[in-house]
């Protein structure tokens, strides 16, 4: 059972056997570890060096005797965490490569309030940690309810996702919680003329574009397409540059 768990953590069969033998013996010479592990002494010499390189074994001297002992097993958890961190750092680039050569454009439709909520759930899984939003707040609230939106914002913040929002310059809702820029809420805002806002919300994230209609039409969809999302993202950035930093509250 222990050997299998160690192998699941990334050790080879022989490394697991030697590590367990060393744990059971305490500080020992290689021949003693080899006997406990039921392996050839010449093989174990190489394996203890491998384990030492992984930080799972250390050597010491008692007089002229060279001894080896296993490190605290908690080191394995640190080793796994380090591996996870290193892999997570390259996943976005690997995903980009996968999407470029494998993913086909796809459109998924959602109907009704409960269906539209699934679009928000999908956005919370965005790998880019940024959502670009074109949103009319009052209509936005009407579609899925203010309580749901507040909970969505909390989850977005908890996951470290930044929102860049384009809002109508006038005629909408403007509070510290909604419609206004707030670094605390990881939300940054620019304001545009109201006549460019029709849908309740458009979200751009990863290689996806999601649109949520007003309550009158009560539907939404997600388009998965690198070309389409890049195009809409470029339009968003252009409009962001044209937007003002303050709404017209007069």
FIKOLGU-255031 format. One record per residue: residue in one letter; x, y, z of N, C-alpha, C, O in turn. Coordinates in steps of 0.2 Angstrom, whole numbers, padded with zeros to 4 digits, always signed. Atoms other than C-alpha are relative to their C-alpha. Example, Ala and Ser with C-alpha at 12.3 -4.5 7.8 and 13.67 -1.06 7.14 Angstrom:
REM residues 2
a+0004-0006+0000+0062-0022+0039+0004+0006+0000+0009+0005+0003;s-0004-0006-0001+0068-0005+0036-0004+0005+0003-0001+0011+0004;
//
This chain:
REM residues 250
x+0004-0006+0000+0000+0000+0000+0004+0006+0000+0003+0011-0004;x-0005-0006-0001+0014+0012+0005+0004+0001-0007+0005+0007-0009;x-0004+0000+0007+0024+0008-0011-0004+0003-0005-0002+0007-0009;x+0005-0003+0005+0009+0011-0022-0001+0007+0001-0001+0011-0004;x+0001-0007-0001+0006+0028-0014+0006+0004-0002+0005+0009-0005;x-0006-0004+0001+0024+0033-0016+0001+0000-0008+0003+0005-0011;x+0000+0001+0007+0023+0027-0034-0005+0005-0004-0003+0008-0009;x+0006-0004+0002+0007+0037-0037+0003+0008+0001+0001+0012-0003;x-0003-0006-0001+0017+0052-0030+0006+0002-0005+0008+0008-0005;x-0005-0001+0005+0030+0050-0044+0007-0004+0001+0011-0003-0004;x-0006+0005-0001+0043+0038-0037+0000-0006-0004-0005-0008-0006;x+0000+0007+0004+0049+0023-0047-0001-0006+0005-0001-0004+0011;x+0001+0005-0004+0046+0006-0040+0006-0001+0004+0005-0003+0010;x-0006+0001-0003+0064+0004-0035+0001+0006+0005+0003+0004+0011;x-0001-0006-0005+0065+0022-0027-0005-0001+0006-0003+0000+0012;x+0005+0001-0005+0049+0018-0017+0002-0006+0005+0002-0005+0011;x-0002+0006-0005+0056+0001-0010+0006+0003+0004+0007+0001+0010;x-0006-0002-0004+0073+0009-0005-0002+0006+0005+0000+0005+0011;x+0003-0005-0005+0064+0024+0003-0003-0003+0006-0002-0001+0012;x+0003+0003-0005+0053+0013+0013+0005-0004+0004+0004-0004+0011;x-0005+0004-0004+0067+0002+0018+0004+0005+0005+0006+0003+0010;x-0004-0005-0004+0077+0017+0024-0004+0003+0006-0001+0004+0011;x+0005-0003-0006+0062+0024+0034+0000-0005+0006+0000-0004+0011;x+0000+0005-0005+0061+0007+0043+0006-0001+0004+0006-0003+0010;x-0006+0001-0003+0079+0006+0047+0003+0005+0004+0007+0004+0009;x-0003-0006-0002+0084+0023+0051+0007+0001-0003+0008-0002-0008;x-0007-0001+0003+0102+0029+0048+0004-0007-0001+0005-0011+0003;x-0003+0006+0001+0110+0014+0039+0005+0000-0006+0005+0005-0010;x-0004+0001+0005+0123+0008+0027-0003-0003-0006-0009-0006-0005;x+0003+0003+0006+0119+0004+0009-0001-0007+0000-0007-0009-0002;x+0002+0008+0000+0121-0015+0011-0006-0002+0004-0010-0006+0003;x+0005+0001-0004+0109-0014+0025-0007+0002-0003-0012-0002-0003;x+0006-0003+0004+0096-0004+0015-0002-0005-0005-0007-0007-0007;x+0001+0004+0006+0099-0016+0000-0004-0007+0003-0008-0009+0000;x+0003+0006-0002+0095-0031+0011-0008+0001+0002-0012-0004+0001;x+0007-0002-0002+0079-0023+0018-0005+0000-0006-0010-0002-0006;x+0004-0001+0006+0073-0018+0001+0000-0006-0005-0003-0007-0010;x-0001+0006+0004+0078-0035-0006+0002+0001-0007-0001-0001-0012;x-0002-0003+0007+0088-0027-0020+0008-0001+0000+0011-0002+0006;x-0007+0000+0000+0106-0028-0026+0003+0006+0003+0001+0011+0002;x-0003-0006-0003+0118-0017-0017+0003+0005-0005+0002+0011-0004;x-0003-0005+0005+0126-0010-0033-0006+0004-0003-0005+0010-0005;x+0006-0004+0002+0108-0005-0038-0002+0005+0005-0003+0011+0003;x+0002-0004-0005+0104+0003-0022+0005+0006+0001+0002+0012+0002;x-0005-0005-0001+0120+0014-0022-0003+0006-0005-0003+0012-0003;x+0003-0005+0005+0112+0023-0038-0006+0003+0002-0008+0009+0001;x+0007-0002-0001+0095+0024-0031+0000+0005+0006-0004+0010+0006;x+0000-0004-0006+0100+0032-0014+0003+0007-0003+0001+0012+0000;x-0002-0007+0003+0109+0046-0025-0006+0003-0003-0007+0009-0003;x+0006-0003+0003+0093+0048-0035-0005+0003+0006-0007+0009+0005;x+0004-0002-0005+0083+0050-0019+0003+0006+0004-0001+0011+0006;x-0004-0006-0003+0096+0062-0012-0001+0006-0004-0002+0012-0002;x+0001-0006+0004+0094+0073-0027-0007+0002+0000-0008+0008-0001;x+0007-0002+0000+0075+0073-0025-0001+0003+0007-0007+0006+0008;x+0001-0003-0006+0078+0079-0007-0004-0005+0005-0006-0003+0010;x+0003+0005-0004+0071+0062+0000+0004-0004+0005+0002-0008+0008;x-0005+0004-0004+0087+0055+0008+0006+0005+0001+0008+0009-0003;x-0006-0003-0001+0102+0062+0016+0006-0004+0002+0004-0010+0005;x-0005+0005-0002+0119+0055+0020+0004+0004+0006+0004+0010+0006;x-0004-0002-0005+0130+0057+0035+0006-0005+0002+0006-0010-0001;x-0006+0004-0002+0146+0050+0043-0001-0002+0008-0002+0003+0012;x-0001+0002-0007+0148+0040+0059+0006-0003+0001+0007-0009-0001;x-0007+0003+0001+0166+0038+0061+0002+0000-0008+0001+0005-0011;x-0002+0001+0007+0172+0031+0044-0006-0003-0004-0006-0004-0010;x+0006+0003+0003+0154+0024+0041-0004+0005-0003-0006+0010+0000;x+0004-0004+0003+0144+0032+0028-0007-0003+0000-0009-0008-0002;x+0007+0003-0001+0126+0031+0032-0005+0005-0004-0004+0010-0006;x+0005-0004+0004+0110+0036+0023-0007-0001+0005-0008-0006+0008;x+0006+0001-0004+0093+0040+0031-0005+0004-0004-0004+0009-0008;x+0006-0003+0003+0076+0045+0024-0002+0006+0003-0002+0007+0009;x+0002-0006-0002+0070+0062+0025-0007-0001+0002-0011-0005+0001;x+0007+0000-0002+0053+0066+0033-0004+0000-0006-0004+0003-0011;x+0005+0001+0005+0039+0060+0022-0004+0006-0002-0006+0007-0008;x+0004-0007+0002+0031+0078+0022+0004+0003-0006+0001+0007-0009;x-0004-0003+0005+0045+0082+0010-0003-0002-0007-0003+0002-0012;x+0003+0003+0006+0035+0072-0003-0005+0005-0002-0006+0007-0008;x+0005-0005+0001+0021+0084-0001+0002+0007-0003-0001+0010-0008;x-0003-0006+0002+0032+0099-0004+0002-0001-0007+0002+0003-0012;x-0002+0002+0006+0039+0090-0019-0006+0000-0005-0005+0003-0011;x+0006+0001+0005+0022+0087-0027-0003+0007-0001-0005+0009-0006;x+0002-0006+0000+0017+0105-0023+0004+0004-0005+0002+0008-0009;x-0004-0004+0004+0032+0112-0032-0001-0003-0007-0001+0002-0012;x+0002+0002+0007+0028+0101-0047-0006+0003-0003-0006+0005-0008;x+0006-0003+0002+0011+0107-0047+0000+0007-0002-0002+0009-0007;x-0001-0007+0001+0017+0125-0047+0003+0001-0007+0001+0005-0011;x-0004+0000+0006+0029+0122-0061-0004-0001-0006-0004+0002-0011;x+0005+0002+0006+0016+0114-0072-0005+0005-0001-0007+0007-0007;x+0005-0005+0000+0003+0127-0068+0002+0006-0004-0002+0009-0007;x-0003-0006+0004+0015+0140-0075+0000+0000-0007+0000+0005-0011;x+0000+0000+0007+0015+0133-0092-0006-0003-0003-0007-0003-0009;x+0007+0003+0002-0003+0126-0093-0003+0006-0005-0005+0003-0010;x+0003-0005+0004-0009+0143-0101+0003-0001-0007+0000+0000-0012;x-0003+0001+0006+0004+0141-0115-0001-0006-0004-0002-0006-0010;x+0001+0006+0003+0001+0123-0118-0007+0000-0002-0009-0003-0007;x+0007+0000+0002-0018+0126-0118-0001+0004-0007-0005+0003-0011;x+0000-0004+0006-0015+0140-0131+0002-0004-0007-0001-0004-0012;x-0002+0005+0005-0005+0127-0142-0006-0005-0002-0007-0006-0008;x+0005+0005+0001-0019+0114-0140-0006+0004-0004-0008+0001-0009;x+0006-0004+0003-0033+0127-0145+0002+0002-0007-0002+0001-0012;x-0002-0002+0007-0023+0133-0160+0000-0006-0005-0002-0005-0011;x-0001+0005+0004-0021+0116-0167-0006-0006+0000-0006-0010-0004;x+0004+0006-0001-0035+0105-0160-0008+0003+0000-0012-0001-0002;x+0006-0002-0001-0050+0115-0155-0004+0003-0006-0001+0007-0010;x+0004-0003+0005-0064+0118-0167-0005+0005+0003-0008+0004+0008;x+0005-0005-0002-0076+0133-0166-0007-0004+0002-0009-0009-0001;x+0006+0003-0003-0092+0129-0156-0004+0005+0003-0002+0010+0006;x+0005-0005-0003-0108+0138-0151-0005-0004+0004-0007-0010+0002;x+0005+0003-0005-0118+0133-0136-0005+0005+0002-0004+0010+0004;x+0005-0004-0002-0135+0140-0132-0003-0002+0006-0003-0008+0009;x+0003+0001-0007-0143+0142-0115-0007+0004+0000-0007+0010-0002;x+0007-0003+0000-0162+0146-0112-0002+0001+0007+0000-0003+0011;x+0003-0001-0007-0171+0153-0097+0005+0002+0005+0012+0002+0004;x-0004-0003-0005-0164+0160-0081+0005-0005+0002+0011-0004+0003;x-0005+0006-0002-0156+0143-0075+0005-0001-0005+0011-0002-0004;x-0005+0001+0005-0148+0141-0092+0005+0005+0000+0011+0004-0001;x-0005-0006+0000-0140+0158-0092+0005+0000+0005+0010+0002+0004;x-0005+0001-0006-0133+0155-0075+0006-0004-0002+0012-0003+0001;x-0006+0005+0002-0122+0141-0083+0005+0004-0003+0011+0002-0003;x-0006-0004+0003-0113+0155-0093+0004+0003+0005+0010+0003+0004;x-0004-0003-0006-0108+0163-0077+0005-0005+0003+0011-0003+0004;x-0005+0005-0003-0101+0147-0070+0006-0002-0005+0011-0003-0003;x-0006+0001+0005-0091+0144-0086+0005+0006+0000+0011+0004+0000;x-0004-0005+0000-0084+0161-0085+0005+0000+0006+0011+0002+0006;x-0004+0000-0006-0078+0158-0067+0006-0005-0001+0011-0005+0003;x-0005+0005+0001-0067+0144-0074+0005+0003-0005+0010-0001-0007;x-0005-0003+0005-0057+0156-0086+0007-0001+0003+0008+0001+0008;x-0007+0001-0002-0039+0152-0086+0004+0007-0001+0009+0007+0002;x-0003-0007+0001-0034+0170-0092+0000+0004+0007+0004+0009+0007;x+0001-0004-0006-0040+0177-0075-0002+0007-0002-0001+0011+0002;x+0003-0006+0002-0048+0191-0084-0006-0001-0004-0006-0005-0009;x+0006+0000+0004-0065+0194-0091-0001+0007-0002-0002+0012+0002;x+0002-0006+0003-0069+0208-0103-0008+0000+0000-0010-0004-0003;x+0007+0000+0000-0087+0214-0100-0003+0006-0003-0001+0012-0002;x+0004-0006+0003-0099+0225-0110-0007-0001+0003-0010-0006+0002;x+0005+0001-0004-0113+0227-0098-0005+0006+0002-0002+0011+0004;x+0005-0005-0003-0129+0237-0094-0002-0003+0006-0006-0008+0006;x+0001+0003-0006-0131+0234-0076-0007-0001+0002-0009-0007+0005;x+0007+0001-0001-0149+0236-0074-0003-0006-0003-0007-0010+0000;x+0002+0006+0004-0153+0224-0088+0003-0006+0003+0000-0012+0003;x-0004+0005-0002-0140+0213-0081-0003-0003+0006-0004-0009+0007;x+0003+0002-0006-0148+0212-0064-0007-0004-0001-0009-0009+0002;x+0006+0003+0002-0165+0208-0072+0000-0007-0002-0005-0011-0001;x-0001+0006+0003-0159+0193-0081+0000-0006+0005-0004-0011+0005;x-0001+0005-0005-0153+0182-0066-0001+0002+0007+0000-0002+0011;x+0002-0002-0007-0157+0192-0051+0006+0003+0003+0012+0001+0002;x-0006-0004-0004-0146+0204-0040+0004-0004+0004+0010-0004+0005;x-0004+0004-0005-0142+0191-0027+0005-0005-0004+0010-0006-0001;x-0004+0005+0004-0135+0179-0040+0006+0004-0003+0012+0001-0002;x-0006-0004+0003-0124+0193-0048+0005+0002+0006+0011+0001+0005;x-0004-0002-0006-0118+0198-0030+0005-0006+0001+0011-0006+0003;x-0003+0006-0002-0113+0180-0027+0005-0002-0006+0011-0004-0004;x-0004+0001+0005-0105+0179-0044+0007+0004+0001+0012+0002+0000;x-0006-0005-0001-0094+0194-0040+0005-0002+0005+0011-0002+0005;x-0004+0003-0005-0089+0186-0024+0005-0006-0002+0011-0006+0000;x-0004+0006+0002-0083+0170-0032+0005+0002-0005+0011+0000-0005;x-0005-0003+0005-0074+0180-0046+0006+0003+0004+0011+0001+0002;x-0006-0002-0004-0064+0189-0033+0004-0005+0003+0010-0005+0003;x-0004+0005-0004-0060+0174-0023+0004-0004-0005+0009-0007-0003;x-0004+0003+0005-0053+0166-0039+0005+0004-0003+0009+0002-0008;x-0006-0005+0003-0042+0181-0043-0002+0002-0007+0003+0003-0011;x+0002-0002+0007-0052+0185-0059-0001+0008+0000-0006+0010+0004;x+0001-0007+0001-0051+0203-0064-0005+0002-0006-0005-0002-0011;x+0005-0002+0005-0066+0211-0073+0002+0007-0003+0003+0012+0001;x-0001-0006+0003-0063+0225-0086-0007+0002-0003-0009-0002-0008;x+0006-0001+0002-0080+0233-0089-0001+0006-0004+0002+0011-0002;x+0003-0005+0004-0088+0244-0102-0007+0001+0002-0011-0003+0001;x+0007-0002-0002-0104+0253-0095-0002+0006-0004+0002+0010-0006;x+0003-0007+0003-0116+0266-0102+0002+0006+0004+0003+0005+0010;x-0003-0006-0003-0110+0283-0098-0006+0003+0004-0005+0007+0009;x+0006-0003-0003-0128+0288-0092-0006-0005+0000-0006-0009-0004;x+0007+0003+0000-0145+0281-0088+0001-0007+0003-0004-0012+0002;x-0001+0007-0003-0138+0265-0078+0000+0001+0007-0001+0006+0010;x-0001+0000-0008-0135+0260-0060+0007+0001+0001+0012-0002-0002;x-0007-0002-0002-0119+0268-0052+0000+0000+0007-0001+0005+0010;x-0001+0000-0007-0115+0262-0035+0007-0003+0001+0010-0005-0003;x-0006+0002-0002-0099+0257-0026+0000-0008-0002+0006-0011-0003;x+0001+0007+0001-0105+0239-0028-0001-0002-0007+0002-0007-0009;x+0002+0002+0007-0111+0239-0046+0001+0007-0004-0001+0012-0002;x+0000-0006+0005-0107+0251-0061+0006+0005+0001+0007+0009-0003;x-0005-0005-0001-0092+0260-0053+0007-0004+0000+0007-0010+0002;x-0007+0003+0000-0073+0256-0054+0001-0002+0008+0000+0002+0012;x-0002+0001-0007-0067+0247-0038+0006-0005+0000+0005-0011-0001;x-0005+0005-0001-0050+0239-0036-0001-0005+0005+0002-0011+0004;x+0002+0005-0006-0056+0230-0020-0004-0005-0003-0003-0011-0002;x+0005+0005+0003-0069+0221-0031+0004-0002-0007+0001-0006-0011;x-0004+0001+0006-0055+0219-0045-0004+0001-0006-0005-0003-0011;x+0004-0003+0006-0066+0229-0057+0002+0006-0002+0003+0011+0002;x-0002-0006+0003-0060+0242-0069-0005+0002-0005-0007-0002-0009;x+0005-0002+0004-0072+0253-0079+0002+0005-0005+0005+0010-0003;x+0001-0006+0005-0074+0264-0094-0007+0001-0002-0011-0004-0002;x+0007-0002+0002-0090+0273-0100+0000+0002-0007+0004+0006-0009;x+0001-0002+0007-0097+0274-0117-0007+0002-0001-0011+0001+0003;x+0006-0003+0001-0112+0282-0125-0005-0006+0001-0004-0012-0001;x+0005+0005-0001-0128+0272-0120-0003-0003-0006-0005-0009-0006;x+0003+0003+0006-0133+0269-0138+0004-0006-0003+0002-0009-0008;x-0004+0005+0002-0120+0256-0140-0001-0007+0004+0002-0012+0003;x+0001+0006-0004-0127+0244-0127-0007-0002-0002-0012+0001-0001;x+0006+0003+0002-0141+0232-0132-0001-0006+0004-0006-0007+0008;x+0000+0006-0004-0138+0215-0124+0001+0002+0007+0004+0007+0009;x-0001-0001-0007-0138+0214-0105+0008-0001+0001+0010+0003+0005;x-0007+0000-0001-0120+0208-0106+0003-0004-0005+0001-0009-0008;x-0004+0004+0004-0106+0202-0117+0007-0001+0004+0009+0003+0007;x-0006+0001-0004-0091+0193-0109+0005-0003-0005+0003-0008-0009;x-0006+0003+0004-0074+0189-0117+0005-0003+0004+0007+0001+0009;x-0005+0003-0004-0062+0177-0109+0002-0006-0003-0001-0009-0007;x-0003+0005+0003-0050+0164-0114-0001+0001-0008+0000+0006-0011;x+0002-0001+0007-0055+0160-0132-0008-0001-0001-0010-0004-0006;x+0008+0001+0000-0074+0162-0129-0003+0007+0000+0000+0012+0003;x+0004-0006-0001-0087+0176-0131-0007-0003+0002-0010-0007-0001;x+0007+0002-0003-0103+0174-0121-0004+0006-0001-0002+0012+0001;x+0005-0006+0000-0118+0185-0124-0006-0002+0004-0009-0008+0003;x+0006+0001-0004-0133+0186-0112-0005+0006-0002-0004+0012-0002;x+0005-0005+0003-0149+0194-0119-0003+0004+0006-0002+0002+0012;x+0004-0003-0005-0161+0205-0110-0005-0005+0003-0006-0010+0000;x+0005+0004-0003-0175+0198-0099-0005-0002-0005-0008-0007-0005;x+0005+0001+0005-0187+0200-0113+0001-0006-0005-0003-0010-0006;x-0001+0006+0004-0178+0187-0124+0003-0006+0004+0002-0012+0002;x-0001+0005-0005-0171+0177-0110+0004-0006-0002+0002-0012-0002;x-0004+0005+0002-0157+0167-0118+0007+0003+0000+0009+0009+0001;x-0007-0002+0001-0138+0167-0120+0004-0005-0004+0001-0011-0005;x-0004+0005+0003-0124+0158-0129+0007+0001+0001+0009+0007+0003;x-0007-0001+0000-0106+0155-0129+0003-0003-0006+0002-0008-0009;x-0004+0002+0007-0095+0155-0145+0007-0002+0002+0011+0003+0005;x-0007+0001-0001-0079+0146-0143+0004+0000-0007+0003-0004-0011;x-0004-0001+0006-0067+0152-0157+0005+0005+0001+0004+0010+0004;x-0006-0004-0001-0050+0159-0156+0000+0006-0005+0001+0012-0002;x+0000-0005+0004-0052+0170-0171-0006+0005+0002-0005+0011+0002;x+0005-0005-0002-0069+0177-0166+0001+0003+0007+0000+0009+0007;x-0001-0003-0006-0064+0180-0148+0006+0005+0000+0005+0010+0003;x-0005-0005+0001-0048+0189-0153-0002+0006-0004+0000+0011-0002;x+0003-0006+0004-0058+0200-0165-0004+0004+0005-0003+0010+0005;x+0004-0004-0005-0070+0205-0151+0004+0003+0005+0002+0008+0007;x-0005-0003-0005-0056+0207-0139+0003+0006-0002+0004+0011+0001;x-0003-0006+0003-0048+0219-0151-0005+0006+0000-0003+0012+0001;x+0005-0005+0000-0064+0229-0153-0001+0003+0007-0002+0009+0008;x+0001-0002-0007-0066+0229-0134+0006+0005+0002+0004+0010+0005;x-0006-0004-0002-0048+0236-0132-0001+0007-0003+0001+0012+0000;x+0001-0006+0004-0052+0249-0145-0005+0005+0004-0004+0011+0005;x+0005-0004-0004-0068+0255-0136+0002+0002+0007+0001+0007+0009;x-0003-0001-0007-0059+0254-0119+0004+0007-0001+0004+0011+0004;x-0004-0006+0001-0047+0267-0126-0004+0007-0001-0002+0012+0000;x+0004-0005+0001-0061+0278-0131-0005+0002+0006-0007+0008+0006;x+0005-0001-0006-0071+0277-0115+0003+0005+0005+0009+0006+0006;x-0002-0005-0005-0071+0290-0101+0000-0004+0007-0003-0009+0007;x-0001+0003-0007-0067+0286-0083-0005+0002+0005-0006-0002+0010;x+0005-0002-0005-0082+0294-0075-0007+0000-0004-0007+0002-0010;x+0007+0000+0003-0101+0292-0079-0003+0007+0001+0000+0011+0004;x+0004-0006+0000-0113+0306-0082-0005-0001+0005-0011-0003+0003;x+0005+0001-0005-0123+0307-0066-0004+0006+0001-0008+0007+0005;x+0004-0006+0000-0131+0324-0070-0007-0001-0002-0011+0003-0002;
//
